[in-house]
Amino acid sequence: MYNFAYSQSRSLLDGGPEALQQSIVKSTTALLDKQKPDGHWVFELEADATIPAEYILLDHFLNTVNQPLHERMAVYLRGIQEDHGGWPLFHRGDIDISASVKAYFALKCVGDDIYAPHMVRARRAILEYGGAEKSNVFTRIQMALFGAVPWRAVPVMPVEIMLLPKWFPFHLSKVAYWSRTVIVPLLVLMAKKPAAKNPRGIDIDELFVVHPNKVNNWHTNRAKSVWNHVFRVIDDVLRCVEPIIPNKIRQIAINRAVSWVEERLNGIDGLGAIYPAMANSVMMFHCLGYSPDHPSAAIARKSVDNLVVDGPGRSYCQPCLSPVWDTALSAHALMEAKADQASIDRACDWLAKEQVLDVVGDWANWRKDVRPGGWAFQYANPYYPDLDDTAVVIMALDRCNRDKYKKEIDRGVEWVLGLQSSNGGWGAFDADNDYYYLNYIPFADHGALLDPPSSDVTARCLSMLAQLGYDKNNKHVAAAINYLRKEQEQEGCWFGRWGTNYIYGTWSVLCALNAIGVDPQDKMIRMAVEWLVSKQKPDGGWGEDGASYWPGKPKGDGAVSTPAQTAWALLALMAAGEVDNSAVARGVKHLIDTRKSDGTWDEDYYTAVGFPRVFYLRYHGYKAFFPLWAMSRYGQLGQSNSTQVMHGM
């Protein structure tokens, strides 16, 4: 039982510490019930309509139609159609033309009547938006494979890219890991231009305002830059040059692409361990004539199918799996709650075994002298460990038993320090991946080609160093603090690259600044506190939706409070020494009041992001461990009658 001395603000809790304790116990039990026998957690990870729609289209491309499964996926797709008629990128969001075109196309493939009310509404919404011709590059490639648009609707990306030297302005090592793994098999598809089997002969002509054969300008990258003009000229030149590239050179490039993919095929976890790359590898092997039972083709297909969440009446496909992330964060929440130590030990033992030690990944293209030592997000993705997971895992291992896991911690820290970027920040997967001019190539209309440093990942790495005893005099620490100071928005918040959005970024940074010992009265901390408090909703919670990633949209605002974002705001304020701020008590009360009887919360709104303005995520685990974490910290600080948070997160 937490036995803290009440301040005026803490007395706002109905039921006092008993209500808090009951919520913590219930939520702890609920989280422990989800732990796997070997110690790890893995929660569902949901994206938008795009992934299940692409799964259906993949089967129609290959003629491997699983009608019962597709019908269950169609139930899912119909269920997330919004009132505006289209499909959004996140719950209750505005229509996204690309997601809507794919969802409509998939439903039509499944057999939905185009005159059914939901299809009529979808078609009307798509046409009012400007038609399928307004879709992004990846959607136009999908349509080109089905003959719905001509290949000239797609920017030229010759497979000979595989042969370019590293010093060339465009090189695979200069784009993000996710771009690399998606692009390489896609280059083969774009070279071969295979036609989908399309066993039912489905077309989507009715979704175009202007017939595809009459569209003159397919460019959708509207960024205002001289680079945009330069790359359009280059695209025009490549369109003339590509047909005359000698077949021998083309075959050498294709062979290199296939070898690159097969080297990184990653067993049942798949190329890059992300759906788009995995699906592209399946189509690549198919168009090259690989038999479905060829080892490479078969394992690629198995990796895709492993992402399906198949329920009795409703199914969907996940974009990837998140066991390392889920397990590390669950362990932190349970340690904060002082839960069963044996369960925490099993989690940390599992995490320790997941460290990547023997594979020198793509990150070494720019850091050849650094030894591997990071953790990946998924069960297996050894070529692509990430800094965010690595920092969170190291903090969990250190917090659980520093001596026991010293070898893993030391090796992980070595890898993190080796991948710090020259501006003092950290990106997610690579160092200095900031070739911003590449975001203007016609292929990159999604604006997510790169992996530059971000405030949230930098904060996590700084938190890790602080928790391990590094101080502000350390050169890596000083550079990180300086980077974060420069990145603060004028309102006082920080951008959240991997969580939605400014609430997430501000939580990440305030935890790091507290851990490294920045004075709570420092101007940047005071500005952040003021901003966070100003964003609290009347019900005591916090909530921000994905619209905040668009320029000019409000920061920190959303339609409703969410459990995860409320927890982040509370953890941030407590890290800033604000445990006795009435806003904190009101936020804790909100979590207690909205908790369900089984110790869990409802959270339909998306609180994470894959690529801002392009791809959003709903972690089903966030509503399980973040509220528990925040409530437990509040109880711990109350019990000690202190305002100081002792850990990096």
BADREN-809078 format. One record per residue (C-alpha): residue number from 0; x, y, z. Coordinates in steps of 0.2 Angstrom, whole numbers. Example, Ala and Ser with C-alpha at 12.3 -4.5 7.8 and 13.67 -1.06 7.14 Angstrom:
NODE, 0, 62, -22, 39
NODE, 1, 68, -5, 36
//
This chain:
NODE, 0, 0, 0, 0
NODE, 1, 7, 17, -5
NODE, 2, 7, 28, 11
NODE, 3, 11, 45, 5
NODE, 4, 8, 62, 14
NODE, 5, -6, 71, 5
NODE, 6, -2, 88, -2
NODE, 7, -17, 99, -8
NODE, 8, -15, 92, -25
NODE, 9, -14, 74, -21
NODE, 10, -30, 75, -11
NODE, 11, -39, 77, -27
NODE, 12, -39, 58, -29
NODE, 13, -56, 51, -25
NODE, 14, -53, 37, -13
NODE, 15, -36, 42, -9
NODE, 16, -21, 31, -10
NODE, 17, -32, 15, -9
NODE, 18, -40, 19, -26
NODE, 19, -23, 22, -33
NODE, 20, -16, 6, -26
NODE, 21, -31, -4, -32
NODE, 22, -29, 2, -50
NODE, 23, -11, -2, -49
NODE, 24, -14, -20, -43
NODE, 25, -28, -23, -56
NODE, 26, -17, -16, -70
NODE, 27, -2, -26, -65
NODE, 28, -12, -42, -65
NODE, 29, -19, -38, -82
NODE, 30, -1, -35, -89
NODE, 31, 6, -50, -81
NODE, 32, -8, -61, -88
NODE, 33, -2, -56, -105
NODE, 34, 16, -62, -102
NODE, 35, 22, -77, -113
NODE, 36, 29, -92, -104
NODE, 37, 47, -88, -110
NODE, 38, 45, -71, -102
NODE, 39, 42, -59, -116
NODE, 40, 26, -49, -122
NODE, 41, 20, -46, -139
NODE, 42, 4, -36, -142
NODE, 43, -5, -33, -158
NODE, 44, 1, -19, -169
NODE, 45, -12, -11, -180
NODE, 46, -9, 1, -195
NODE, 47, -22, 8, -207
NODE, 48, -32, 0, -221
NODE, 49, -17, -1, -232
NODE, 50, -9, -17, -225
NODE, 51, -24, -28, -225
NODE, 52, -29, -21, -242
NODE, 53, -12, -25, -249
NODE, 54, -12, -42, -242
NODE, 55, -28, -46, -252
NODE, 56, -21, -38, -267
NODE, 57, -5, -48, -265
NODE, 58, -15, -64, -266
NODE, 59, -24, -58, -282
NODE, 60, -7, -53, -289
NODE, 61, -1, -71, -286
NODE, 62, -18, -80, -289
NODE, 63, -17, -88, -271
NODE, 64, -34, -81, -266
NODE, 65, -39, -87, -249
NODE, 66, -58, -82, -250
NODE, 67, -63, -86, -232
NODE, 68, -48, -76, -225
NODE, 69, -51, -62, -237
NODE, 70, -69, -60, -232
NODE, 71, -64, -59, -214
NODE, 72, -52, -45, -219
NODE, 73, -66, -37, -229
NODE, 74, -76, -36, -212
NODE, 75, -61, -27, -205
NODE, 76, -60, -15, -219
NODE, 77, -78, -11, -219
NODE, 78, -77, -8, -200
NODE, 79, -64, 6, -201
NODE, 80, -72, 15, -216
NODE, 81, -75, 33, -209
NODE, 82, -91, 43, -210
NODE, 83, -83, 54, -224
NODE, 84, -84, 38, -235
NODE, 85, -65, 35, -237
NODE, 86, -52, 27, -226
NODE, 87, -40, 37, -215
NODE, 88, -23, 35, -209
NODE, 89, -28, 35, -191
NODE, 90, -44, 33, -181
NODE, 91, -57, 47, -185
NODE, 92, -44, 55, -197
NODE, 93, -48, 64, -213
NODE, 94, -49, 53, -229
NODE, 95, -32, 47, -236
NODE, 96, -33, 45, -255
NODE, 97, -20, 31, -256
NODE, 98, -27, 21, -242
NODE, 99, -45, 23, -249
NODE, 100, -40, 17, -266
NODE, 101, -32, 2, -260
NODE, 102, -46, -2, -248
NODE, 103, -59, 0, -262
NODE, 104, -49, -11, -274
NODE, 105, -46, -25, -261
NODE, 106, -65, -25, -257
NODE, 107, -69, -26, -275
NODE, 108, -57, -40, -277
NODE, 109, -66, -49, -262
NODE, 110, -82, -48, -271
NODE, 111, -91, -32, -264
NODE, 112, -104, -25, -276
NODE, 113, -98, -8, -282
NODE, 114, -117, -2, -279
NODE, 115, -117, -8, -261
NODE, 116, -119, 8, -250
NODE, 117, -102, 7, -243
NODE, 118, -94, 6, -260
NODE, 119, -104, 20, -267
NODE, 120, -99, 31, -252
NODE, 121, -81, 26, -254
NODE, 122, -81, 30, -273
NODE, 123, -89, 46, -271
NODE, 124, -76, 51, -258
NODE, 125, -62, 46, -269
NODE, 126, -69, 55, -284
NODE, 127, -72, 71, -274
NODE, 128, -54, 71, -268
NODE, 129, -48, 71, -286
NODE, 130, -48, 52, -291
NODE, 131, -36, 38, -290
NODE, 132, -24, 48, -300
NODE, 133, -20, 58, -285
NODE, 134, -13, 42, -276
NODE, 135, 5, 42, -270
NODE, 136, 19, 33, -279
NODE, 137, 17, 16, -270
NODE, 138, -1, 15, -273
NODE, 139, 2, 19, -292
NODE, 140, 15, 5, -293
NODE, 141, 2, -7, -285
NODE, 142, -11, -1, -298
NODE, 143, 2, -2, -312
NODE, 144, 5, -21, -308
NODE, 145, -14, -23, -310
NODE, 146, -14, -13, -326
NODE, 147, -25, 0, -319
NODE, 148, -13, 14, -324
NODE, 149, 1, 14, -337
NODE, 150, 19, 12, -330
NODE, 151, 22, 29, -335
NODE, 152, 12, 34, -320
NODE, 153, 27, 28, -310
NODE, 154, 43, 38, -308
NODE, 155, 58, 29, -316
NODE, 156, 69, 19, -303
NODE, 157, 80, 9, -314
NODE, 158, 87, -7, -306
NODE, 159, 104, -2, -311
NODE, 160, 104, 9, -295
NODE, 161, 111, -7, -287
NODE, 162, 127, -4, -297
NODE, 163, 130, 14, -291
NODE, 164, 145, 18, -281
NODE, 165, 144, 24, -263
NODE, 166, 149, 42, -268
NODE, 167, 135, 44, -280
NODE, 168, 122, 57, -275
NODE, 169, 109, 42, -274
NODE, 170, 115, 26, -265
NODE, 171, 105, 14, -255
NODE, 172, 116, 17, -240
NODE, 173, 110, 35, -240
NODE, 174, 91, 31, -238
NODE, 175, 83, 24, -222
NODE, 176, 83, 5, -218
NODE, 177, 64, 4, -222
NODE, 178, 67, 13, -239
NODE, 179, 81, 1, -243
NODE, 180, 72, -15, -239
NODE, 181, 56, -9, -249
NODE, 182, 65, -2, -264
NODE, 183, 77, -16, -268
NODE, 184, 64, -30, -273
NODE, 185, 53, -16, -280
NODE, 186, 67, -11, -292
NODE, 187, 66, -29, -299
NODE, 188, 47, -27, -301
NODE, 189, 49, -11, -309
NODE, 190, 62, -18, -321
NODE, 191, 52, -33, -326
NODE, 192, 35, -25, -325
NODE, 193, 25, -41, -322
NODE, 194, 6, -42, -324
NODE, 195, -4, -47, -309
NODE, 196, -13, -64, -312
NODE, 197, -29, -55, -306
NODE, 198, -40, -70, -308
NODE, 199, -56, -61, -307
NODE, 200, -51, -47, -319
NODE, 201, -54, -33, -307
NODE, 202, -52, -15, -313
NODE, 203, -55, 1, -304
NODE, 204, -58, 13, -319
NODE, 205, -73, 20, -310
NODE, 206, -61, 28, -297
NODE, 207, -53, 40, -310
NODE, 208, -59, 58, -313
NODE, 209, -47, 58, -329
NODE, 210, -44, 41, -338
NODE, 211, -26, 35, -333
NODE, 212, -21, 35, -352
NODE, 213, -26, 54, -353
NODE, 214, -17, 59, -337
NODE, 215, -2, 70, -343
NODE, 216, 6, 74, -326
NODE, 217, 8, 60, -313
NODE, 218, 20, 70, -302
NODE, 219, 13, 71, -284
NODE, 220, 29, 78, -275
NODE, 221, 23, 96, -273
NODE, 222, 37, 101, -262
NODE, 223, 43, 119, -266
NODE, 224, 62, 117, -270
NODE, 225, 74, 118, -284
NODE, 226, 78, 100, -281
NODE, 227, 60, 95, -286
NODE, 228, 63, 103, -303
NODE, 229, 80, 95, -305
NODE, 230, 74, 78, -301
NODE, 231, 59, 79, -312
NODE, 232, 71, 83, -327
NODE, 233, 82, 68, -321
NODE, 234, 66, 57, -321
NODE, 235, 62, 63, -339
NODE, 236, 80, 59, -345
NODE, 237, 80, 42, -336
NODE, 238, 63, 38, -345
NODE, 239, 72, 40, -362
NODE, 240, 88, 31, -356
NODE, 241, 80, 16, -347
NODE, 242, 74, 7, -363
NODE, 243, 91, 6, -371
NODE, 244, 101, 0, -355
NODE, 245, 110, -16, -361
NODE, 246, 102, -32, -356
NODE, 247, 118, -39, -349
NODE, 248, 120, -24, -337
NODE, 249, 102, -25, -332
NODE, 250, 104, -44, -328
NODE, 251, 119, -40, -317
NODE, 252, 109, -27, -308
NODE, 253, 94, -39, -305
NODE, 254, 106, -52, -299
NODE, 255, 114, -40, -287
NODE, 256, 96, -35, -280
NODE, 257, 91, -53, -278
NODE, 258, 107, -57, -269
NODE, 259, 105, -42, -258
NODE, 260, 87, -48, -253
NODE, 261, 92, -66, -250
NODE, 262, 106, -61, -239
NODE, 263, 94, -51, -228
NODE, 264, 79, -63, -230
NODE, 265, 78, -65, -211
NODE, 266, 69, -82, -211
NODE, 267, 51, -82, -205
NODE, 268, 53, -64, -199
NODE, 269, 55, -58, -217
NODE, 270, 65, -45, -226
NODE, 271, 67, -30, -215
NODE, 272, 54, -38, -204
NODE, 273, 41, -25, -211
NODE, 274, 26, -30, -222
NODE, 275, 30, -19, -238
NODE, 276, 47, -26, -240
NODE, 277, 42, -44, -236
NODE, 278, 27, -43, -249
NODE, 279, 39, -35, -262
NODE, 280, 51, -49, -260
NODE, 281, 37, -62, -262
NODE, 282, 32, -53, -279
NODE, 283, 50, -52, -284
NODE, 284, 53, -70, -283
NODE, 285, 37, -74, -292
NODE, 286, 41, -63, -306
NODE, 287, 58, -70, -308
NODE, 288, 50, -87, -310
NODE, 289, 54, -95, -293
NODE, 290, 43, -109, -289
NODE, 291, 32, -106, -273
NODE, 292, 41, -120, -264
NODE, 293, 58, -113, -268
NODE, 294, 66, -110, -251
NODE, 295, 68, -91, -253
NODE, 296, 50, -89, -261
NODE, 297, 42, -100, -248
NODE, 298, 50, -92, -233
NODE, 299, 46, -75, -239
NODE, 300, 28, -80, -241
NODE, 301, 28, -88, -224
NODE, 302, 35, -71, -216
NODE, 303, 20, -62, -224
NODE, 304, 7, -74, -217
NODE, 305, 15, -73, -200
NODE, 306, 8, -55, -198
NODE, 307, -10, -60, -200
NODE, 308, -21, -58, -185
NODE, 309, -35, -70, -189
NODE, 310, -50, -69, -179
NODE, 311, -66, -79, -181
NODE, 312, -76, -65, -189
NODE, 313, -63, -52, -192
NODE, 314, -45, -52, -198
NODE, 315, -31, -40, -203
NODE, 316, -13, -40, -206
NODE, 317, 0, -31, -195
NODE, 318, 14, -20, -203
NODE, 319, 26, -29, -192
NODE, 320, 28, -37, -174
NODE, 321, 35, -28, -159
NODE, 322, 40, -40, -145
NODE, 323, 57, -32, -140
NODE, 324, 48, -15, -138
NODE, 325, 33, -22, -129
NODE, 326, 44, -32, -118
NODE, 327, 56, -19, -113
NODE, 328, 42, -6, -109
NODE, 329, 32, -19, -100
NODE, 330, 47, -23, -89
NODE, 331, 49, -4, -85
NODE, 332, 31, -3, -80
NODE, 333, 32, -18, -69
NODE, 334, 48, -12, -61
NODE, 335, 39, 4, -57
NODE, 336, 25, -5, -50
NODE, 337, 36, -16, -39
NODE, 338, 28, -32, -47
NODE, 339, 33, -50, -46
NODE, 340, 52, -50, -48
NODE, 341, 52, -67, -55
NODE, 342, 42, -61, -70
NODE, 343, 53, -46, -72
NODE, 344, 68, -57, -72
NODE, 345, 61, -68, -85
NODE, 346, 57, -53, -96
NODE, 347, 75, -47, -94
NODE, 348, 83, -64, -97
NODE, 349, 73, -65, -114
NODE, 350, 78, -47, -119
NODE, 351, 97, -51, -115
NODE, 352, 96, -66, -127
NODE, 353, 89, -55, -141
NODE, 354, 105, -44, -143
NODE, 355, 112, -43, -160
NODE, 356, 131, -48, -158
NODE, 357, 136, -57, -174
NODE, 358, 129, -48, -188
NODE, 359, 136, -32, -195
NODE, 360, 121, -23, -202
NODE, 361, 118, -9, -215
NODE, 362, 122, 4, -201
NODE, 363, 140, -1, -204
NODE, 364, 141, 7, -221
NODE, 365, 145, 24, -212
NODE, 366, 152, 17, -195
NODE, 367, 164, 3, -200
NODE, 368, 174, 3, -184
NODE, 369, 159, 0, -173
NODE, 370, 155, -17, -166
NODE, 371, 137, -24, -167
NODE, 372, 128, -24, -150
NODE, 373, 110, -17, -152
NODE, 374, 93, -24, -151
NODE, 375, 80, -24, -165
NODE, 376, 61, -21, -163
NODE, 377, 55, -38, -169
NODE, 378, 59, -56, -165
NODE, 379, 73, -56, -178
NODE, 380, 80, -42, -188
NODE, 381, 99, -43, -186
NODE, 382, 103, -31, -201
NODE, 383, 93, -18, -193
NODE, 384, 94, -15, -174
NODE, 385, 88, 2, -169
NODE, 386, 94, 15, -156
NODE, 387, 77, 17, -148
NODE, 388, 74, -1, -143
NODE, 389, 93, -3, -138
NODE, 390, 92, 12, -126
NODE, 391, 76, 6, -118
NODE, 392, 82, -12, -116
NODE, 393, 98, -7, -108
NODE, 394, 89, 4, -96
NODE, 395, 78, -11, -91
NODE, 396, 92, -22, -89
NODE, 397, 102, -10, -79
NODE, 398, 87, -6, -68
NODE, 399, 83, -25, -66
NODE, 400, 101, -31, -62
NODE, 401, 116, -20, -68
NODE, 402, 129, -33, -62
NODE, 403, 120, -48, -70
NODE, 404, 118, -40, -87
NODE, 405, 135, -30, -87
NODE, 406, 142, -38, -103
NODE, 407, 126, -35, -113
NODE, 408, 124, -17, -106
NODE, 409, 142, -12, -110
NODE, 410, 142, -19, -128
NODE, 411, 125, -10, -131
NODE, 412, 132, 6, -125
NODE, 413, 147, 4, -136
NODE, 414, 135, 2, -151
NODE, 415, 124, 17, -146
NODE, 416, 139, 29, -144
NODE, 417, 146, 23, -160
NODE, 418, 130, 28, -170
NODE, 419, 128, 46, -163
NODE, 420, 126, 58, -177
NODE, 421, 138, 73, -180
NODE, 422, 125, 85, -174
NODE, 423, 124, 77, -157
NODE, 424, 107, 68, -160
NODE, 425, 103, 50, -164
NODE, 426, 92, 43, -178
NODE, 427, 83, 27, -177
NODE, 428, 94, 15, -187
NODE, 429, 108, 24, -194
NODE, 430, 120, 39, -191
NODE, 431, 120, 55, -201
NODE, 432, 106, 49, -212
NODE, 433, 101, 66, -217
NODE, 434, 103, 68, -236
NODE, 435, 88, 79, -237
NODE, 436, 89, 82, -255
NODE, 437, 83, 64, -258
NODE, 438, 66, 68, -251
NODE, 439, 63, 78, -268
NODE, 440, 65, 63, -280
NODE, 441, 48, 59, -288
NODE, 442, 48, 42, -280
NODE, 443, 49, 50, -262
NODE, 444, 32, 59, -263
NODE, 445, 29, 52, -246
NODE, 446, 43, 62, -238
NODE, 447, 49, 47, -228
NODE, 448, 64, 41, -237
NODE, 449, 77, 46, -223
NODE, 450, 81, 43, -205
NODE, 451, 88, 59, -198
NODE, 452, 91, 62, -179
NODE, 453, 75, 65, -169
NODE, 454, 72, 72, -152
NODE, 455, 63, 57, -145
NODE, 456, 77, 44, -150
NODE, 457, 90, 56, -145
NODE, 458, 82, 59, -128
NODE, 459, 81, 40, -126
NODE, 460, 99, 38, -129
NODE, 461, 103, 52, -117
NODE, 462, 92, 44, -104
NODE, 463, 101, 28, -105
NODE, 464, 118, 37, -103
NODE, 465, 112, 47, -88
NODE, 466, 105, 31, -80
NODE, 467, 122, 23, -82
NODE, 468, 131, 37, -73
NODE, 469, 137, 48, -88
NODE, 470, 137, 66, -83
NODE, 471, 135, 83, -92
NODE, 472, 154, 84, -95
NODE, 473, 154, 69, -106
NODE, 474, 156, 74, -124
NODE, 475, 142, 63, -131
NODE, 476, 130, 69, -117
NODE, 477, 135, 88, -120
NODE, 478, 132, 86, -139
NODE, 479, 115, 77, -136
NODE, 480, 109, 91, -123
NODE, 481, 114, 104, -136
NODE, 482, 105, 95, -150
NODE, 483, 89, 94, -139
NODE, 484, 90, 113, -134
NODE, 485, 90, 118, -152
NODE, 486, 76, 106, -157
NODE, 487, 64, 113, -144
NODE, 488, 48, 121, -153
NODE, 489, 44, 139, -149
NODE, 490, 29, 133, -139
NODE, 491, 40, 124, -128
NODE, 492, 37, 106, -134
NODE, 493, 47, 94, -144
NODE, 494, 43, 84, -160
NODE, 495, 39, 66, -158
NODE, 496, 45, 56, -173
NODE, 497, 40, 39, -167
NODE, 498, 25, 43, -156
NODE, 499, 10, 55, -157
NODE, 500, 17, 68, -157
NODE, 501, 22, 83, -147
NODE, 502, 16, 75, -131
NODE, 503, 27, 60, -134
NODE, 504, 42, 70, -139
NODE, 505, 40, 81, -124
NODE, 506, 39, 66, -112
NODE, 507, 54, 58, -120
NODE, 508, 65, 74, -118
NODE, 509, 59, 79, -101
NODE, 510, 64, 62, -94
NODE, 511, 81, 63, -102
NODE, 512, 84, 81, -95
NODE, 513, 79, 75, -78
NODE, 514, 90, 60, -78
NODE, 515, 105, 70, -84
NODE, 516, 103, 83, -70
NODE, 517, 97, 98, -80
NODE, 518, 90, 111, -67
NODE, 519, 71, 109, -67
NODE, 520, 71, 128, -67
NODE, 521, 80, 129, -84
NODE, 522, 70, 139, -96
NODE, 523, 67, 125, -108
NODE, 524, 60, 114, -95
NODE, 525, 49, 128, -88
NODE, 526, 42, 131, -106
NODE, 527, 39, 113, -108
NODE, 528, 29, 111, -92
NODE, 529, 19, 126, -96
NODE, 530, 15, 119, -113
NODE, 531, 10, 102, -106
NODE, 532, -1, 109, -93
NODE, 533, -10, 120, -106
NODE, 534, -14, 105, -116
NODE, 535, -23, 96, -102
NODE, 536, -41, 92, -106
NODE, 537, -56, 96, -95
NODE, 538, -58, 78, -91
NODE, 539, -40, 78, -84
NODE, 540, -32, 68, -98
NODE, 541, -21, 72, -113
NODE, 542, -24, 68, -131
NODE, 543, -16, 72, -148
NODE, 544, -21, 65, -165
NODE, 545, -10, 62, -181
NODE, 546, -16, 78, -189
NODE, 547, -3, 88, -178
NODE, 548, 10, 81, -190
NODE, 549, 4, 93, -204
NODE, 550, 11, 110, -205
NODE, 551, 0, 123, -197
NODE, 552, -10, 111, -186
NODE, 553, -12, 113, -167
NODE, 554, 1, 104, -157
NODE, 555, -4, 93, -143
NODE, 556, -22, 93, -147
NODE, 557, -35, 79, -151
NODE, 558, -53, 75, -150
NODE, 559, -51, 64, -134
NODE, 560, -40, 60, -120
NODE, 561, -31, 43, -122
NODE, 562, -23, 32, -109
NODE, 563, -6, 32, -117
NODE, 564, -4, 50, -120
NODE, 565, -11, 55, -103
NODE, 566, 3, 43, -95
NODE, 567, 16, 52, -106
NODE, 568, 11, 69, -100
NODE, 569, 11, 63, -82
NODE, 570, 28, 55, -83
NODE, 571, 34, 71, -91
NODE, 572, 28, 82, -78
NODE, 573, 34, 71, -64
NODE, 574, 51, 71, -72
NODE, 575, 51, 90, -72
NODE, 576, 48, 89, -53
NODE, 577, 29, 93, -55
NODE, 578, 22, 79, -45
NODE, 579, 13, 91, -33
NODE, 580, 6, 101, -48
NODE, 581, -13, 99, -48
NODE, 582, -13, 94, -66
NODE, 583, -4, 78, -61
NODE, 584, -17, 73, -48
NODE, 585, -31, 77, -61
NODE, 586, -22, 66, -74
NODE, 587, -19, 52, -62
NODE, 588, -38, 53, -57
NODE, 589, -42, 52, -75
NODE, 590, -33, 36, -77
NODE, 591, -41, 29, -62
NODE, 592, -58, 34, -67
NODE, 593, -57, 27, -85
NODE, 594, -49, 11, -80
NODE, 595, -60, -4, -84
NODE, 596, -64, -17, -71
NODE, 597, -52, -30, -78
NODE, 598, -37, -17, -76
NODE, 599, -36, -12, -94
NODE, 600, -41, 4, -104
NODE, 601, -49, 7, -120
NODE, 602, -39, 16, -133
NODE, 603, -46, 17, -151
NODE, 604, -36, 32, -156
NODE, 605, -19, 29, -164
NODE, 606, -4, 36, -153
NODE, 607, 11, 31, -163
NODE, 608, 18, 34, -181
NODE, 609, 28, 25, -193
NODE, 610, 30, 39, -206
NODE, 611, 22, 56, -202
NODE, 612, 8, 61, -213
NODE, 613, 10, 44, -222
NODE, 614, 8, 29, -210
NODE, 615, 2, 28, -192
NODE, 616, 2, 14, -179
NODE, 617, -9, 8, -165
NODE, 618, 1, -1, -152
NODE, 619, -12, -12, -142
NODE, 620, 1, -13, -128
NODE, 621, 2, 5, -125
NODE, 622, -14, 6, -116
NODE, 623, -8, -9, -105
NODE, 624, 9, -3, -99
NODE, 625, 10, 16, -100
NODE, 626, -5, 20, -88
NODE, 627, 2, 7, -76
NODE, 628, 19, 15, -77
NODE, 629, 12, 33, -73
NODE, 630, 1, 28, -59
NODE, 631, 15, 18, -51
NODE, 632, 27, 32, -52
NODE, 633, 15, 44, -44
NODE, 634, 13, 31, -30
NODE, 635, 32, 29, -28
NODE, 636, 35, 48, -27
NODE, 637, 21, 49, -15
NODE, 638, 28, 35, -4
NODE, 639, 45, 43, -4
NODE, 640, 38, 61, -2
NODE, 641, 50, 66, -15
NODE, 642, 49, 75, -32
NODE, 643, 64, 67, -40
NODE, 644, 63, 53, -53
NODE, 645, 77, 41, -51
NODE, 646, 77, 32, -68
NODE, 647, 80, 38, -86
NODE, 648, 62, 35, -91
//
